[in-house]
Amino acid sequence: MTLLGWPAIESQEVNGWSVRFSSGITRRANSVVSTTMPGSVAEIEAAVDEVERRSAERWLAPTFQQWLPASGSWLEGYAENATGGPSEGSSEVPSAGVTTAAHHVESEAFFEGQQRLGSLLERRGYEVVAPTGVLWMDREDLPANAEWDRRILVNETLSDEWLEAYVGRDSGSGPSGDDSASLMVHRRLLGGGRSRFYSCLDEDGNIAGGAKVSLVTPEGSTNTYAGIYALWVREDRRGRGLSALLLDAIFNHLVRLDVAGCWLQVEERSTRALSVYRAAGFSTVARYRYLTRAH
């Protein structure tokens, strides 16, 4: 479901892998997710060759996600017990497999394949970057009494004001005239899928922070899940608790929407953000990292 929550502008398939391109905007939307793994090293190398060729055509660095087991999580336990069915006391499909590359963690073979891919890429000179955790919260753990601050607004569509504030969040000045192409790519990327856009207003009515929530109903399921993406605060407003206000509003809304659970993805180096999310009740259930090579 992480793929459905952040759909790329262009998505292709190479030997069962999902190859995504979005003009270089975000690693997540410009990387390969390998939900299956070819049986031989030669086949893996051929698939990597093809990804590198397609990336070069777009002047992009080839980038792969490598998924790792999260120690102590249901993900590791489920993989260890896959040959004999789900772990004792677990549900048939733990947390709907939301933390997997595409819901495909069925055995230890998945992680063995990820390890083979990572080793091959490192031998080719790929660099490991941006180790990332996937954090999860079940429906019953969503705060039932989270308050909605009056400064928070929510819309079903992406507005120009939200987009420009998001793109200019680190400068406080908004995008320049030279950023029209970047704005167009961001609009297509952020506006994809069924979403909600949250805004936190400052005393002048300007957007001081925001978040995008993707609502995903997997094929064949009656449950809807929520992915929290692009949670941001304007540079001059950081350190004032606005992230917590946004999270409370999101929780309030998700309880009313009756989602089955929610997830978010955060780089492990973002220790401040991780502390906020863990204090809110999220727990790490999976991990991945990127392997990339300059083009």
C-alpha positions in Angstrom: 0.0 0.0 0.0 3.0 2.3 0.3 3.1 2.3 -3.5 -0.6 3.3 -3.7 -0.2 6.0 -1.1 2.5 7.9 -3.0 1.9 7.1 -6.7 4.7 8.1 -9.1 4.0 10.1 -12.2 5.4 7.4 -14.4 5.4 3.7 -13.4 6.8 0.9 -15.4 7.5 -2.8 -14.9 10.9 -4.5 -15.3 10.9 -8.3 -14.6 8.2 -7.9 -12.0 9.7 -4.8 -10.4 7.9 -1.5 -10.1 10.1 1.2 -11.7 9.0 4.7 -10.9 10.0 8.1 -12.3 8.8 11.5 -11.3 11.4 14.0 -12.8 13.6 13.4 -9.8 11.2 14.8 -7.2 11.5 12.7 -4.1 13.5 9.4 -3.9 10.2 7.5 -3.1 8.7 8.5 -6.5 11.9 7.9 -8.4 13.0 4.5 -7.2 12.5 0.8 -7.9 10.5 -1.5 -5.6 11.3 -5.2 -6.1 8.3 -7.1 -4.9 9.6 -10.3 -6.6 13.1 -11.4 -7.3 14.4 -13.2 -10.3 15.8 -16.7 -9.5 19.3 -16.2 -10.9 22.0 -13.6 -10.5 22.2 -13.2 -14.2 18.5 -12.3 -14.3 18.9 -9.8 -11.5 21.8 -8.2 -13.3 19.8 -8.0 -16.5 16.9 -6.3 -14.7 19.3 -3.8 -13.0 20.9 -3.1 -16.5 17.5 -2.3 -17.8 16.6 0.0 -14.9 19.9 1.8 -15.4 19.2 2.2 -19.1 15.8 3.7 -18.5 17.1 6.0 -15.8 19.8 7.3 -18.1 17.2 8.1 -20.7 15.6 10.4 -18.2 18.9 11.8 -16.9 18.1 10.4 -13.4 20.3 8.4 -11.0 19.2 4.8 -10.8 17.8 4.3 -7.3 16.5 1.1 -5.6 14.6 0.5 -2.4 16.0 -2.4 -0.3 13.6 -3.6 2.3 14.9 -4.9 5.7 13.2 -6.8 8.5 12.4 -4.7 11.5 13.6 -6.5 14.6 10.8 -7.3 17.0 8.0 -6.4 14.6 5.2 -8.5 13.2 7.1 -8.3 9.9 10.0 -10.4 11.1 7.7 -12.9 12.9 5.5 -13.3 9.9 8.4 -13.9 7.6 9.9 -16.5 10.0 6.6 -18.4 10.2 5.4 -18.0 6.6 5.9 -21.6 5.7 3.6 -22.7 8.5 1.1 -19.9 8.2 0.8 -16.7 10.3 2.4 -16.6 13.8 0.4 -17.9 16.7 -2.1 -15.3 17.8 -1.7 -13.1 14.7 -4.3 -12.2 12.2 -4.4 -13.9 8.7 -2.7 -10.9 7.1 -1.0 -8.7 9.8 -1.9 -5.1 9.5 -2.9 -5.8 5.9 0.8 -5.9 4.9 0.9 -2.2 4.8 4.6 -2.0 5.7 5.8 -4.2 2.9 7.0 -3.0 -0.5 3.8 -4.0 -2.1 2.1 -6.3 0.4 4.3 -9.2 -0.6 6.1 -10.4 2.5 5.2 -14.0 2.4 8.4 -15.8 3.4 12.1 -15.3 4.3 12.7 -15.6 0.6 11.6 -12.0 0.3 14.4 -10.7 2.5 16.9 -13.1 1.0 16.1 -11.6 -2.4 16.4 -8.1 -1.0 19.8 -9.0 0.4 21.0 -10.4 -2.9 19.9 -7.3 -4.7 21.6 -5.0 -2.2 24.9 -7.0 -2.4 24.8 -6.8 -6.2 24.2 -3.1 -6.3 27.0 -2.4 -3.8 29.4 -4.4 -5.9 28.4 -2.1 -8.8 29.3 1.0 -6.8 25.9 2.0 -5.5 25.8 4.1 -2.3 23.5 3.4 0.6 21.5 6.5 1.5 18.4 7.5 3.6 17.7 4.6 5.8 14.0 4.9 6.5 11.5 3.5 9.0 7.9 2.7 8.3 5.7 3.5 11.3 2.3 2.1 11.9 -0.7 2.6 14.2 -3.8 0.3 14.3 -7.3 1.6 14.4 -7.8 0.8 18.0 -4.6 2.8 18.9 -5.8 6.0 17.2 -6.4 8.7 19.9 -10.1 8.8 20.4 -10.1 12.2 22.0 -7.6 14.1 19.8 -8.7 17.7 19.4 -9.1 19.7 16.2 -7.4 23.0 16.7 -9.3 25.9 15.1 -6.2 26.9 13.1 -6.4 23.6 11.1 -8.2 23.4 7.8 -8.7 20.4 5.6 -9.5 20.1 1.9 -10.0 17.2 -0.5 -8.1 18.9 -3.3 -4.6 20.4 -3.6 -4.8 24.2 -3.6 -2.3 26.6 -5.2 -1.7 28.1 -1.8 -0.9 24.8 -0.1 1.4 23.7 -2.9 3.3 27.0 -3.0 3.7 27.0 0.8 5.0 23.4 0.7 7.5 24.0 -2.1 8.8 27.2 -0.3 8.7 25.7 3.2 12.4 25.9 3.8 12.8 29.5 2.6 9.6 31.1 3.7 9.4 33.0 0.5 7.6 30.6 -1.7 8.8 29.3 -5.2 10.4 31.7 -7.7 9.4 32.2 -11.3 12.1 29.6 -12.3 10.3 26.9 -10.3 7.3 26.5 -12.6 8.4 23.1 -13.9 9.1 21.9 -10.3 5.6 23.2 -9.2 4.0 21.3 -12.1 5.8 18.0 -11.1 4.9 18.5 -7.4 1.3 19.2 -8.3 1.0 15.9 -10.3 2.9 14.0 -7.6 1.0 15.3 -4.5 -2.4 15.5 -6.3 -2.4 11.8 -7.2 -4.8 9.4 -5.5 -7.6 10.0 -3.0 -6.2 12.5 -0.6 -6.8 15.0 2.2 -4.7 18.2 2.6 -4.4 19.7 6.0 -3.3 23.3 6.6 -2.2 25.0 9.8 -2.7 28.8 9.6 -0.7 31.5 11.3 -2.1 34.7 12.8 -2.1 36.3 9.4 -4.0 33.5 7.8 -1.0 32.2 5.9 -0.2 28.5 5.8 2.5 27.8 8.4 2.4 24.0 8.0 0.5 21.2 6.4 0.2 17.5 5.6 -1.1 15.2 2.9 -3.0 12.1 3.9 -3.6 9.4 1.2 -6.6 7.1 1.7 -6.0 3.7 0.2 -8.5 0.8 -0.1 -6.5 -2.2 -1.4 -8.0 -4.3 -4.2 -10.2 -7.0 -2.8 -10.4 -5.3 0.7 -13.3 -3.4 2.4 -10.9 -1.6 4.7 -9.4 1.8 4.1 -6.0 2.8 5.4 -4.4 6.2 5.7 -0.8 7.1 4.7 0.5 10.4 6.2 2.8 12.1 3.8 4.5 15.5 3.4 4.0 16.6 7.0 5.8 19.9 7.1 6.2 23.2 9.0 7.4 26.4 7.5 11.0 27.2 8.5 10.2 30.3 10.6 7.5 28.4 12.5 9.3 25.3 13.6 9.8 24.4 17.2 6.3 25.6 18.2 4.4 22.3 18.3 2.6 22.7 15.0 3.5 19.2 13.9 1.7 17.9 17.0 -1.4 20.1 16.2 -1.5 18.7 12.7 -1.2 15.1 13.9 -4.0 15.6 16.4 -6.2 17.0 13.6 -5.4 14.1 11.4 -6.1 11.6 14.2 -9.4 13.3 14.9 -10.4 13.1 11.2 -9.2 9.5 10.7 -11.2 8.3 13.7 -14.3 9.8 12.1 -13.4 8.3 8.7 -13.1 4.9 10.5 -9.8 3.9 8.8 -8.4 0.5 9.7 -5.0 1.9 10.5 -2.4 4.5 9.4 1.2 4.6 8.5 4.0 7.1 7.8 7.6 6.8 6.5 10.4 8.8 8.1 14.2 8.9 7.6 16.0 7.5 10.6 18.2 10.6 10.8 15.1 12.7 11.5 15.3 12.1 15.2 13.1 15.0 16.2 10.3 13.8 13.9 10.7 10.3 15.1 10.3 11.4 18.7 7.1 13.3 17.9 5.7 10.3 16.0 6.6 7.8 18.7 5.1 10.0 21.4 1.9 10.1 19.4 1.7 6.3 19.5 3.4 5.1 16.3 5.8 2.1 16.3 8.3 1.0 13.7 7.2 -2.1 11.8 9.5 -2.1 8.8 12.7 -0.5 7.4 14.1 0.1 4.0 17.0 2.1 2.5 17.9 3.4 -0.9 20.8 2.4 -3.0 21.7 4.9 -5.7 24.5 5.7 -8.1 25.3 9.0 -9.8 24.4 9.0 -13.5 
